[in-house]
Amino acid sequence: MALKPIKSSCLCLFTFLVLFGHSTILRAGEISLLKIYDDGQYNSFTDLAIFDGQYYCTFRSAISHGGASHNVLGSIVVIRSTDKKEWREVARFTEGNVDLRDPKLLVTPNEIRVYAVDCRLRPKGAIQYANRSWTSKDGNSWSSSRLMAPGYIFWRPKMNNGRFYVPAYVRRPGYCCVDILVSENGYDWHVQSTPLPPQKVQGETLWANETELLFLKNGKALLFARRNYSGTPNPKFVKLGGFRQGIVLESDSENLTQWKVLDESLFFHCPAAIEHKGKIYLAGRDKHPLGAGRVTETGRLWEFVPGQGFTELVHFKTHGDSSYPGIVAQGNELLVSYYSTHEGETAYFEKPGKADIYLSRINIE
């Protein structure tokens, strides 16, 4: 059961908010920051949605960040709130001998869906990927899961003109690419295009993986894609490990087959993008220096202007394994969910750890 967060009122920038016995610094633009779920487990990989006037957050719950290859099997949790302050659990999904991870929410005209990646261990240590979906018309009663798209790892499904789209990446030894999949019902998928095959950049082979699709009101569509290197690293980037600049592509939203590069300047993981009041926002994760050559992962919010690049708006209170945000807009606010270990303990593999779920309210006026 989630701990009950302390209610907060609107606070001035950089004011201290005390919750759960910890002092939390609000960042520029933040109205409030609440810890909305803490049960002692390793809760991670969030998404956020508004359905039927209520707020929904989903995330993975396990003993650590590790997956099926480490004998760590995650479940998917859905929590709900009417006021963004008090949250309660309304669903928990598990599958036998399967690690469920990276859940995403999709609101259709008459229901809410949860999509999650299905990871299972095969002989000799290989991981078999597929995806599952659960559906509800009221947020209380949920369908059994539907298995789909074997071999793919979904990111965040979207709807446009009555059809379903999802950027999905293929990961197998020696190869990774991102396809755009399309569906008439959100369950049966076929390939629309392959906008992000492996690419040679500065002597490295870059693979795209976590990729956000954003349909704009002007008839265009954007892709924000995380990239990692394969093979021999460029000495210039050794200190960043596998972290490389992300890439932003643009296409006509009706076909999604012809893509052009808009930007390759920002380092980001786990993109979540939204267009609101004529502006484009991206939430995600990058690396933050700690000094003495050390870095930590941290969450941020940027505004993106095509042709001009990114401007940082908020550096979220995060540390260690963290971020994987969800983002929604409401009036003059953006709501961003994320996870962080700054009040817990990072645990990447089998070792148990603790990570909690947070909700940031941001004034964009």
C-alpha positions, -999 to 999 in steps of 0.1 A, spaced: 0 0 0 14 34 -9 22 58 19 0 88 21 18 120 9 17 151 29 -6 177 12 12 208 -1 1 243 -13 16 264 -40 51 274 -30 76 300 -42 105 288 -63 133 271 -45 112 268 -13 117 237 10 88 212 11 90 186 39 75 153 30 81 119 46 106 134 70 129 146 42 136 181 29 130 184 -8 142 214 -28 117 226 -54 134 234 -87 128 264 -109 92 263 -123 80 236 -99 48 243 -80 51 211 -58 69 179 -56 52 149 -40 63 113 -33 32 94 -44 43 58 -39 67 42 -14 63 6 -3 99 -3 2 103 -20 -32 122 -10 -63 95 10 -81 106 24 -115 97 32 -151 67 54 -148 39 68 -171 11 92 -165 -24 98 -180 -57 116 -173 -88 94 -179 -124 102 -170 -113 132 -149 -89 112 -128 -51 108 -127 -34 75 -134 2 66 -129 17 32 -137 52 18 -130 71 -15 -125 76 -29 -91 104 -55 -83 133 -60 -59 157 -42 -82 163 -27 -117 175 -62 -128 154 -83 -151 148 -119 -161 185 -126 -167 191 -118 -131 161 -138 -118 142 -105 -110 106 -106 -122 87 -73 -121 50 -67 -118 30 -37 -132 12 -14 -107 -15 12 -115 -23 39 -90 -50 66 -92 -58 100 -77 -87 125 -80 -66 154 -67 -29 146 -75 -22 143 -38 -39 112 -25 -32 80 -45 -44 45 -42 -36 13 -60 -63 1 -85 -45 -27 -104 -14 -49 -102 -5 -72 -132 18 -102 -130 27 -131 -154 43 -163 -143 81 -165 -149 79 -132 -168 96 -99 -161 71 -71 -169 87 -37 -174 85 -2 -191 47 1 -187 29 28 -207 -6 43 -205 -29 50 -235 -62 67 -233 -87 59 -261 -121 75 -266 -138 51 -242 -111 32 -222 -77 33 -207 -50 7 -216 -17 -3 -200 10 -17 -223 41 -33 -209 71 -53 -222 71 -91 -216 106 -104 -210 113 -141 -204 145 -160 -201 153 -186 -228 179 -214 -227 216 -202 -227 206 -168 -211 189 -152 -241 159 -129 -234 127 -133 -255 107 -100 -259 71 -94 -265 44 -70 -253 12 -72 -233 -18 -50 -228 -46 -47 -202 -78 -26 -208 -104 -10 -185 -135 11 -191 -137 25 -156 -102 21 -141 -115 -5 -116 -121 -37 -136 -93 -47 -160 -92 -73 -188 -69 -102 -189 -36 -95 -208 -32 -98 -245 2 -108 -259 14 -91 -290 43 -81 -313 69 -108 -304 105 -97 -309 97 -60 -302 101 -37 -272 73 -11 -272 78 24 -261 47 47 -257 17 39 -280 -2 69 -294 -34 74 -314 -38 96 -345 -69 99 -366 -83 67 -352 -53 45 -357 -27 33 -332 11 38 -336 40 28 -315 78 32 -319 92 -3 -311 128 -14 -311 142 -48 -321 171 -60 -299 191 -91 -308 228 -99 -307 247 -75 -330 217 -55 -341 192 -29 -328 168 -7 -348 135 12 -343 104 5 -364 71 24 -364 43 -1 -360 7 7 -369 -26 -10 -359 -63 -6 -364 -71 -19 -329 -39 -15 -308 -33 -52 -307 -25 -64 -342 5 -46 -355 25 -42 -388 56 -22 -398 49 13 -412 86 23 -416 121 19 -401 132 55 -394 161 45 -372 184 17 -385 219 14 -371 240 45 -381 277 53 -383 286 85 -364 321 96 -357 335 61 -362 309 44 -339 278 24 -348 249 40 -330 217 20 -321 184 38 -313 162 22 -288 138 42 -264 119 64 -289 90 88 -283 65 96 -311 48 129 -309 20 140 -333 19 178 -337 -11 200 -344 5 213 -376 3 179 -393 39 169 -386 52 141 -363 85 140 -343 106 112 -330 129 116 -300 152 87 -298 179 76 -273 210 61 -289 238 39 -276 270 29 -293 280 -6 -305 315 -19 -310 347 2 -303 339 34 -285 351 68 -298 378 79 -273 361 113 -271 331 97 -254 347 70 -233 339 88 -200 302 87 -209 301 49 -213 273 39 -237 256 73 -235 255 92 -268 235 121 -282 199 114 -289 183 123 -323 152 141 -333 135 133 -366 105 149 -384 79 134 -408 45 141 -422 21 125 -396 -1 109 -423 26 86 -437 55 84 -412 78 71 -440 100 100 -450 120 113 -420 145 142 -418 170 149 -390 162 180 -369 186 178 -340 214 157 -326 227 180 -298 211 166 -266 221 136 -245 189 120 -233 173 87 -223 137 76 -217 120 104 -237 84 116 -229 72 144 -251 41 166 -253 28 196 -272 9 221 -252 -2 257 -260 20 257 -291 52 246 -273 70 212 -274 83 198 -241 106 168 -236 111 150 -202 139 125 -199 172 116 -183 208 126 -188 241 124 -169 249 150 -142 286 155 -130 293 150 -93 329 159 -94 361 138 -92 351 123 -125 319 108 -112 284 112 -127 249 103 -118 217 98 -138 192 126 -133 158 137 -147 152 170 -166 126 188 -185 134 207 -217 115 229 -242 123 220 -278 121 245 -307 127 229 -342 157 246 -358 168 261 -325 173 231 -302 166 225 -265 164 248 -234 164 232 -200 134 242 -178 136 220 -147 163 197 -132 143 173 -112 152 161 -77 168 128 -87 198 107 -81 213 74 -92 190 51 -111 161 74 -118 137 93 -142 117 74 -168 90 100 -167 54 103 -178 40 137 -188 6 153 -192 -6 188 -195 -35 205 -176 -42 242 -179 -10 261 -172 7 231 -157 27 201 -168 25 171 -145 56 148 -146 59 114 -129 93 98 -124 112 75 -100 143 81 -81 166 64 -56 177 96 -38 157 85 -7 165 48 -13 193 27 -28 201 20 -64 201 -17 -72 208 -26 -109 210 -64 -107 200 -91 -82 207 -70 -51 175 -56 -35 171 -19 -34 145 8 -30 132 34 -54 101 56 -50 76 73 -73 73 111 -75 50 137 -91 62 171 -101 38 200 -109 54 226 -131 41 261 -140 47 267 -177 34 303 -176 
